[in-house]
Amino acid sequence: MRAAVLVEPGRIVVQERPVPTPDPGDVLVRVSSVGVCGSDTHYYRHGRVGSFVVEAPLVLGHEAAGTIVAVGESVDPSRIGQRVSIEPQRPDPETEETRRGDYNLCPHMRFYATPPVDGALCDYVTIGAEFAHPVPGSVSDDAAALCEPLSVGIAAIRKAGVDARSRVLIAGAGPIGIVVTQLARAYGATEIIVTDLDPARREQATRFGATTVLDPTVDRLGAEPVDAFIDASGAQSAVVDGIRAVRPAGRVVLVGLGAETMELPVQVIQNRELMLTGVFRYANTWPTAIALVESGQVDLDSMVTAHFTLEETAQALDSDRTPGSVKSVVRVS
């Protein structure tokens, strides 16, 4: 099979590799679509994301969908031919985190495209059968792949406690910010405020459900406190301003990958009894993601602004620099 391999920062080589064989409990998936994530671009350009460092050739890509073409022992063979969205995780079933349902926090997690685990920018991958989620015919391959970033948004919305009474502030109108904006609308938020430095991104946020868009360098936050603040930017100034805009007993959820440390307004957090938490991937989100896409409450296809072939993986990884880019997808097959 073909595999787009990161051999060194800034260099992708398409190589021939053996088709993997599914282990017991696994399925073999012929990959159709793979979304390009910010972590992929960081590995491509810098060879690392935080403490995760590329030390050997690595196949990138963890936002993936495809069709089951073979199954391992103990997997129902009737699943062959099923279109699936891949939840790209292999937690250790014996850890305390996995047993209590927080399998995304498993210390022995093997996650697609996180060194040294290869990802999905190749013709075939294997995954545990329970992590290959069937998708209906009305859900496109691209949307099935983008259920992965949608799941990040679902995890954030759940932690933020968003419901029909909520006023929500979202910092950052990149792909995750747009996903969270759509989800806030789907969950019934009465006001959805999105901040971003880029006027084109603010316009995109309006298209996807923001009721107010603000330029954080010009517009003042906090005239009316919000119930929840979700940061999808990773910028310290955005995080601090967002925290100050939250009402007493409100919630703050940090999603954007920023600096390893940052100064926060601790007295505001204490005096208002704010609930502050982070999001690290997701757990138990895929059924919700697929249902939201199937019902039309979330539109993932409209977020796709460019397609590439597997041989064009390097261009795909640089496409975020193109003005107006929201989400690029590699069409593998």
N, C-alpha and C positions, 0 to 999 in steps of 0.2 A: 504494500500500500504506500501511498504518498504521505509524507509528514513534513510540515513546515517547521523547521527546527531553528531555534535561536542558538547559534554556535558561539557568538560573542556579542556584546552590546552593539546594536546598530546593524547586525548582520543576520539575515534569515536565509537558510538554505533548504530547498525542498529535496528531501532524501527518500530513498526507498527503504521501507522497513517491513518486517514480517507482520502479517495480520495477527492480532492477539487472539488467544483462545480463551473463551470464558471459563472461569473457575466455577466450582460448585456454588450455586446461589447467584451467579452473575448472568448478565445478558451481553451479547455482542451487538453493538449499534453501528449501522452505517450512517455516518454523520452527514447531515444536510446543510444546516446553517450554524454559524458560530458568530456571536456578537463580540465586538472589540470593546474591552473594558479598560478603564484607566490604569488598572494594575498591569495589564498586558503591555501598555505603552511604556510604563515605568520600567518594567523588566527589559523591554526592548532597548530603551535609551540608556538606562543607568545600570542594568544588571542586578537590581535589588529593589525591594519594596520594604522599607523599615528593616526589621531584623531578618527578613527572608532574602537570601543571597543566592544568585545563580552561580554555581560552581562547576557545572557540567552542562553539556548540550540539553536544551529543554524545549519541549513542545508547549506553546502557549495556548490560551483559549479555555475558558470555563463556562461560557454562556452558550449552551449547545442543545441541539435537537437532532433527531434522526429517526431511523426505522430499525427495529430489532430484526436481525437476520439470523441469529443463532442463540441458543440458551445453554447454560451450564446445567450440571446435574441438580436435580430437585426443583428446577424451574419449569413451570407448565409450558410445554412446547407450543400450545395454542397462541402464545404471545408472539411467536415469529410473524412478522409482517405488521406488527403494531407500531404506529407512529408515537413517539415519546418525546417528552421534554426531560432533559437530564438534570437531576440535582447532583452537582459534581462533588459529592462528599463520600468519604469512606471512614466513618467513625469506628472506633474500637467498641464493640458491643459490651465489653466487660468493664469499662470505666464507670466511675460513679456519675460523671456528667451525662453519659449516654443513658444510663439506667434511669436517671431522674427526668429524662426528656430534653435536657440541654445538650444534645449531641453535637451541636455546632461548636461547643466549647471543649470537646474531647481533646485531651492533651496529646493523643496519638493519632489525631486526624490526618488522613491522607486526602488532600484536596487538589482537584485538577489545577495544573499550571502553577502550583506552588512548590518551589524546589524542595526535594528532587523529583516530584511527581509530574509526569507528563500530562498535558491537557488535550484539547479536542481539535486542534487545527491539523487534522489528519483524516484519513478516509474511514477508519474504524476505531472505536473505543469500547472498553468494557466498563460496566458499572454494576453495583448490586441491584438485583431485580426490583427491590422496593424503592430504589432511587431513580428508576426509569418510569416516569409518570405518563400514562396514556393521555393523549390529547384528541379531542374530537375533530372531525373533518373541517369544521368551520374555523379552526385555529391554524393559521399559516405556519410554515416551518420557521420563519423569522420570529413570529410572535412566540412560538414554543421555545425557541432559544432564549428570548428576552424575558421569559418567566423567571430567569435567574436574577437580573437586577430588579425586577418587579418584586421578588421575594425579599430583597434587601429593604425595599420601601415598605412592604407589609410588616416586616419586623419593626421598622421605625414607627409606623403609624400605630401599631399595637402598643408599643412602649409609651407613645405620646398620649394614649387614651383618647384619640380623636373620635368624636361622635357628632350627632346632628346639632349639638349646641356649641360646637367648638369654633373659636377664632384661632387660626393657625398661622404661624410665621415660619417661612422656609428660606434659609439662606443658601443661595447657589442654584442656578437654573441650568446646570448640566444634566446629563441623563438621569442621575438619581434624583436630582431636584425636580425634574419634569415628572418622573414616575411618582414621587411623593405628592406632587401637586394633583395629579390625576387621582391618586388614592384618597387624598383629603376630600376631593369632590365626591368620590364614590361613597365614602363613609359619611357624607352629609354635612361636612363643615360649612358653617354659615359664612365665614370669611376666610379667604386664603390669600395671604400676603407673601409675595416672593421678592427677594432682593437679589440683585446681581449687578456687577459693574458693566456688563456688556449689554448695550441696548437691543441687539439682535436676540440675545437669550431672554431678555425680559419680554420681548414680543412673543417668543415661542411659549413662554410661561403663560401668557394671556390666552394663547390659542388652546392650551391644554387645561384651562380651568382656573387660573389665578384670577381673583377678583380685584386685586391691587398689585401693581408692580412698582418697586422703588429702586432708585439708584442710591446705594448706601453712602456715597460720598456727598450727596446733595440733600436727600430726603431724611427727615427725622423720624426715628422709630419711637414707639411707646406713647403716642398721644392717647391711645386707648390700649390698655394691657391685653395681651393675648393669653389664651389658655395653654398653648403649647408652642414650643420653638423646636424646630428640627434643623440642625445644621448639616448641609450637604456641600459645604465649601471647604472646610478644614482651615479657614483663615481665622487667626486669633481675634482680629477686630470684629469679624462677623459674629463669632461665638460670644464675645463679651457684650456687644450691642444687643444680641438676641436674648441673652440671659436677663439683661436689664429691662427688656420689654415684656417679661412674663409676669403675670399676676401672682399674688400670694397663693401658695399651694399648687402652682402650675407645674408643668413638666418640661424638661429640657432633654433632648435626645441628640447625641453627637454621632453622626454617620460619616461625614467627610474625613478623609485621612489627611491630617495636618502635621504639625511639628510634634516631636516626641513629648515635649512638655510645653505648657503655656500658662500664663498668669490669668486667673479667673477672679471675678468679684465675689470673694468668699462671703463677705458680710451680707451682700444681697441674697446669696443662696441660703444663708443661715436665717436671716431675719424674715425672709418670705417663705421659709420652709419649702424651697423648690426641690423637686425630685429630679436629679440629674443622673443620666445613664448613657451608656454607649451602645452601639450595635456592632456585633461581629458576625457577619454572614447572616444566618437564619436557621430556624428549625420549625418543622411542621407548617410550612407556608404554601407548598405547591398546590394542594387542592383548592385553596382560596385563590391563588394566582390564576389558575386555569379557569375557574368559575368566573372571575372578574373579566377575563379576556373574552370568554365565550359569550357572556351576557352583553358585551359591548360597553361595560362601565369603564373599562380601561382600554385604550387604543395604543397598542405597541407598534403596529405596522406603520403608523404615521410618524413614529419617531425615527424610522430608518431613513437616513439621508444619502446613503451610498452603499453599493454592493461591489464586492471584489471576488476574484477567483482565489483558490488556494495558492496558486503561483504568484498572486499579487498581495500576499500577506504583508510584506514590508510596507507597501503603499497603504494598506488598510490601517496598519499600526501608526502611520503618520497622518492619517486623514483627519484627526481631531484638530489639526492646525488649519484646516480649510474653513474659511468663513461660512457660517451657517450650519456647520456640521453638528448633528445631535448624536446619532448612533450609526456606526458602520457595521455591516454584516459581511462575513466571508461566506459565500456559497460554495461549500465543499463539493457537493454532488447534487 
